[in-house]
Amino acid sequence: MADDATRWLCSLCTTDPGLKDRIEDEHTEATCHFCGRHGLAMPLEDAADLCHGVFTKFFGLTPADPDVFERLDPSWERHGEAPRDVLVRAAGVDVDVADELVGCLSDDYGYRAVRDGDEDPYGPEARYEAIAADDRTFQDEWLALQLELRERSRFFNSEAEDILGRIFGGLESLQTFQKQPVVVTIPPDDPDAVFWRARLFMTQSEAEDALVDPAGSIGPPPPQKARAGRMNPAGVAVFYGSQDIDVCLAELRPPVGSWIVACQFRPLRPLRLLDLPALEAVYEEGSYFDLDFGTRRERAAFLSTFCTQVARPVLPGEEDLGYLPTQVIAEYLADKLHIDGMFYPSPQAGGDRHNVVLFHRAARVRQQLPAEGEEQTGQIEVLEEGIEAVVRVTRMPPAQVAAEKAEALELLDFPGEAWLSQWPAVAQPEDPRTETIEVVAGSVYVNYVFAVTVGAASTKVSYFDVSDWP
């Protein structure tokens, strides 16, 4: 039963969904002090305590006096909003409700502040500004994750999984300031949905062989040849590429005199990709009075800097440990969130140019086998004005194909065949993945590396005598 001497604030006197829920969660019915309606309500003093928590966590008092530069401005006024204006906006209440809430806050907290020689934080001269979210908790967890993986336990790590769950949980629902999702879907029928991939060859003959079978030669390698990369451990093949061929060339870090064969791939099904650079603009909306809004806001602040950490260059020789955290992230996104890959900044190309990686499950390429009786040969010619590359196709007449097939079958019919049949054939493991990408016809390019350009910051060394004797 409500106390008649208590001033009550009902859930209908606020438009903020978080504060409305907090009032209704009290399950107390009373007559509202402001609108006179009878319904679910909360004592005004309790509502003021909730508001104090909002001020403490999300807002800060601005300086009461101008700094040395601002003193030169005769029209200087204190920055920020009055407590009443903050509550009108943040709590969704009318001015009269906000005034009484501020009065309660000043009675509860102003006296102690003034007694200690400080300003009344809810007095008529107080002004507030929103403060940036503090992401130290998530930064500490990210550092702890890296330490755990590098120095303690790399496999079956439940602690790492818990940290990744707190960082990436609900990733699909996150949006940027412009209401753009951070997990995007790439449709297979989009003509612009193509990815370049390139491979480095040391000799011209190796590059010529790659022209014949770009799907097998330029696509992801077989497991036994898959080296560790930023998003994959050794033995797990993924697709690294870019929407810009120049980025592919830069990522290979090719030596002068080498050859690069590149081609385009397109998806065969919709691909769900994490747009890592979009995390820099991720934005969390919600009520200041939601119990988890502060944590969600802090996570958004951490994710806004996460892109830079993931794309940080790793020096040669440090790949085993340097790539370990991002490899674990890729595995978590693929297995737990069913994301097919991600866009991320190119450490080698720099600027706003991006790489794309398709995780193992989405990295199987549709093979392009030659027709029966068809033989292909790649040829590269070095000319004065550049290079020329062709694939020559030779087709045998159908009768010759049939004759050679019959001859091959006759060769198999020898006395030892029955003896050999006693031994079971060695079964090759089947790839359980579905074909996800294919080579775009006519998109193969050959590049000869005759020079390499380096982008670097430079400064002249200065010398100073710092001796402490004359």
N, C-alpha and C positions, 0 to 999 in steps of 0.2 A: 504494500500500500504506500502511495507517495506521500511524503511529508508536505503539509500545507505551507510550511515556512520556506521551503526550498524553491528557488527559481529554476524552472525547467526549460530545456530547449528540445523541441520535438524534431523528428526526422524530416518533417515537411518544411522546416525553416532553413534548410540548406539544400543547395543544388549539387554539392560535391558528393559523388557516389561513395567515396571512402568514408567520409564523416557520417553520411547517412547510414551506412552499414554498421559503423561503430555504435551509433545511437540505438539502432534497432537490435543489435546484439545484446543490449542490456536487458531486453525483455521486460522493461518497466513501463507501465502506462501512467500518464499524468497529464495535467492540463498545462499547455505550453504558456510560458510567461509572456511570449511575444505575439503569438497569433490567436491564443485563446482556445485552440482546438485540443481535444482530448485524444491522446494516442501514445505511441511509443516515444519515450523521451529520456533525456539524460540530464542530471543536475548540471547547471551552468558551470559550476566550479570544476566538475570533472571534464567538461568540454574544454574549459580553459587550460587544464593540465595537458590535454591532447594537443592544443594549439601551441603550448610552450615547447612540447617535443618537436613540433614542426619547425618552429623558429630556431631551436637549438641545432637541428640536423641540417636544415636546408637554407637558412638565412643567417646573415651576420650583420652586426651593427657597423655602420660606416663611421669614419673618424668625425668626432664632434668639432674639430678645429681644422682649419686649412693647413696644408703643408707649406714649406718655404716658398714654393712657386705659386701656389694658389693665393697666398697673401697679397700678391701683386695685383690680383683681380678684385676691384672694389665691389663687383656684383656677385662675389662668391656666395653660393648657398650650399648647404649640406646635401650630399648626394643621397639618393635612395628614397624609399617609400615610408610613410608613417605606418606604425603597426596596424592601425585600423584599415588602411588601404591594402596592406598585405593580406589581412584576413578576409576582406571582401572578395579578393581575387582567389586566394588559396583555399578558403573554407566555403566559398559559395554562399555567404550569408549577406543579409542586408546591413546597411550602415548602423542601424540601431542595435542589432545583435552584435556587430563587431565592436561597437563602443563599449558595450557591457562586458564583453569578453576581455577587452583590453583593460577595463577597470579591474576585473578580477585578477588579471595577470600583474598589474601594477601593485595591487594590494598584497599579492603573495610574494612577488619577487623584487619589486621596486624598493620596498623598505629596507631589505637586507643589503641591496646594492648601495643605496644612499648611505646607510649606516657604515659601510666599509669604505666610503669615499669614492664610490663609483657612480656612474650615471644610472638613473632609473631606466632599465632596458625597454620599458613600456610607457615611458613618460611622453609628454607632448612634443618634446624636441627629438626623440629617438627616430632614427631612420635606418632602414634595412635594405640590403641588396642580397640577391641570391648568390650562394657560394657554389663553387665547382664541386662535383662529386669527388670523394676521396677513394681512390681505387687501391689503396695500399694493401688491403686484405687480399685482393686478387693478385696483385704483383707479388706478394709474399708467397702465395700458393703456387704461382707459376715458377718462381725461383726454387721452391721446395720440390716441385715436380722435376725440374731439370736435374737437381742434385740427386734425387731418388733414382732417376733413370741412369745417370752417368756413373754413380759411385756405389749404388746399393743393389737394387733389383731391377733388371730390365724386363723380365718376363713374369707373367701372371701377377701383375702388380695391381692389387685392389685399391691401394691408396691413390695411385695415378689415375685409375678409372673414376674414382670419386671426385678428384679435382677436376678432371675433364668434364664430368657431368655437371658440376657447378658452373663451369665456364661456358659450356656449349649447350646446356639444356634449353630446349625451346628455341633453338637457333632459327628454325623455319619461320617463326612468327616475328622475328626482328625486322625493323624497317629503318630507313634513313630519314633524315629531315624532310626529304622530298617524297616520302611515302613509297620509296622503292624497296622491294624485298632484298635481303642480303643473300638469299638462296634463290637463284634464277633457274628457269627451265629453258633449255635450248631445244627447239623443235627440229625434227629431222627435215622438214620441208622448207626451212628457211634458207634461201640462197646464200645469205651471209654467214650461215652457221658452218664455217669451214675452219680447220686448224692446220697450220703448217707444221711439218716436222722435218728435221734434217739430220743427216748422219755424216760423220767425218770419215774420209778414206785417205790413206797415205799414198796410194799408187793409182795411176790412171786405170789400170786393168781392173782393180777392185771397184772403182766407180762405174766402169762399163758394165760389170756383172750386175751391179745394183739396178741399172736401168731396166733390166729384163723383168725383175720381180720386185717392184717398189713396195708392195704390201709386206713381203717377207723381209726385204733388205732395209727398208726405212721405218717400218712399223716397230713396235716394241720387241725386244729380243726374246728368245726362249729363256725359260727360268735359269738354266745352267750358265747363261751368259749375262744375266741381269746383274749389273753392279749396283752397289748401294748409291742412292741419290737422296735428294732433299726430302722426298715424300715416299721413299720405299727402301726397305732393307735389301741386302744382297739376296738374289734368288727369287724375288717377287717383281715381276715385270709390270711396269705401268707405262702410260703414254705421256711423254713430255712434249709439249709443242707450244705454239703461240698463234695468234691471229695475224702476226706480222712476221714475214720471212726474215727481215733484218734482225729481229730479236732472236730467232733460231740460230742464225749465223753467229751472233755475239755470244750466245750461251755455250756454243761448242768450243770457244776459245781456240780457234784453229791456228796452227803454225803456217808460216809462209811456205808455199809449195804443196800444200795439201789440197784435196778435192772434197767438195761437199755436194751431196745429192739431196734435194729437198722436194717434197710434194705435199699436196693438200689432202686432208681427210675430212669426211663429213659423217655425221651421226646417222645411224640406222633406226634409232629410237630416241624418244625424248631423254635428254640428259639433265639431271639436277646438279647444278654446280654452285659452290659457295663463292660468292664474289668477295674475296678477302679485302680488296681496297674499299669496298662499300662499307665495311665495318668502321672505317675512319669517320663516317658520318652517321653511325647508328644512333638512334634516339629512342628513349623509353618514355612513353606517355603513361600517365596514371595520376592517382590522387596522392597528395602528400600524406594523407591519413591511412593509406594502405600499409599494412604491416610489412610487406615485402618490397615496397616501392624504393626504399633507400638502397636495399641490396641490388635490385635490378638496375638502378641508376648507377651504382658503383661498378657493376659489371659492364654496363655500356661504356663507361669511361675507360675501363681497362681494355675492352675490345677495340676502342678507337685507336689505341696505340699498339695493338697486337700485330697488325699487319707489318709494321716495321720490324718487329722482333722476329717474325716468321721468315721474312725475306732478307734477313741480315746475311751478308756474304760470309761464306765459310772458306777459309784458306786451304789450299792443297795440303794434304797430310793430316788435316783435322776433321775429315769427313765422318769417320766412325763415331766420334762423340758429338761433333757439331750438328750432325743431321738427326741424331737420335730423338730429341723431343718432337721435331716436326714429323718424323716417321710414325711416332706413336699417335700424334694428332690425326694424321691421315688415316691410320687404321681405325681409330675411334669414329671418325666421321663416316667412313665407309660401312663399318660393321654395325654401329649403334644407331646412326641417324640415316643410313641408307642414302648417303650423298655420293654421287658418281665421281666428283672431282672438284677442282677449284681453280679460280683465277688468282694469281698472286703476282706482285711486282717482280720484274726481272732485275736481279742484282747486277747482271753484266751490262744490260742495255741502259739501265738507269731511266730517270724521268718518270713519265706516267705510262710506260709501255709494260705489258704484262705477259706472263707465261700462263699456260694452262696445263694442268695435269689431270689425267683420267686415271682413277684408281684401278687396281688390278681387275676388279669385277667388270669394269666398263672399258677395258683396254684391249679386248680381243678384236683383231682386224679380219675382215672377210678376205679370204685368200682368192687370188685371181689366177687360176690354173690355165695354161695354154690349151687350145683346142687340140683334139686328137690329130696327130700328124703334123703339128705346127712346131716350128723351132724358131726361137727368137735370139738375136745377137745384138748386144749393145756396142756402140762405137762412138768414140769421142775423137774429134780432130782439133788440133791446136792450129789456128790460123793467125795471120798477122793482125787482123782486126778483132780477134777474139777467139772463142771456141765454138764448136758446132757439135751437137750430140744427136744421134739418131738411134732408133731401134729397128733393125732389119728383121722382117718376118718371112720365113720360108715355109711354104705349105706343100706337103707331098700329095700327089694325086690319090684319090680314094682307093684305086686298085692297089697301089703300092702300100698304102696303109694296111689294107686287108691282108696282103701277102706277107708283110713283115709280122703282123699279129699271128698268122697261122704258123709261120716259121718259129716264132717264140714259143707257141704252145707245143710244137713238136719237140723242141729242145727240152721241155719239161718232162716229156714222156720217156724216161730212161729207167733201166732196171732198178736203180737204187731209190726210186721214188717211194715204193712201198715201205722200204726201210726208214726213209726220212720221215714218212708220215706218222711213224710211231712216236716221234718226238713232238710235243706240243709247241706250237709257235709262241714266240715271246710277244705277249700282248703289250701294245703301247698304250699308256694311260690316256684316256680320252679327256679332252678339255671340257669341263662341265659348264663353262661360261658360254653365253650366247654371243654371237657376233654383234658388235656394237658400233663399229666404224668401218668405213671402206675408203679406198683411194679414189680421189676424184679423177676421172679420166682426163688425160691431156694436161695434167698439172705438174708433171715432173720437170725439175730444173737442175742443171749442173752448174756448179760454181767452182772456179779455180782461184785459190787464195794467193795473190801476188803481193799483198801488203796488209798490215794490221795497224789500225789506229788505236791509240790509247788515250782515254780521257782521264786527266789527273789534275788535282789542285797543286799549285806550285808556289813556293815562296823563297826569297833569298835569305840566307842565314846571316844573322847579325851577331857581332861579337862585342861583349862588354867585359870590362875589367871589374871584377867584383871583389878584388882584394880588400881586406880590412885594414891595410897599413898604407901610409901616404907614399 
